[in-house]
Amino acid sequence: MFLKVPNLGDDFAEAKVIEWFVREGEVVEKDQDVVELLTDKATFVVPAPFKMRVIKILKSKDEFLGEDMILAEIEEVKE
């Protein structure tokens, strides 16, 4: 399962990773801030869609996101 950039509209071209707020292996709660991104129009934060564990961060700080828009490999944590 993957954490992806949310749909930002048709005029969205690319985004750059500004800062990760989590580390690989960390468990985060639903709606917790995971990563901050910068586009040509705004800076925004991607929250966790559900309680999850970050398996592998796939985009480094200052790296631009291409067409895939995949940020990290994740898994849902159920309790």
Secondary structure, DSSP 4 states (H G I P E B T S, - for coil): -EEEPPP--TT---EEEEEESS-TT-EE-TT-EEEEEE-SS-EEEEEPSSSEEEEEE-S-TTPEE-TT-EEEEEEE---
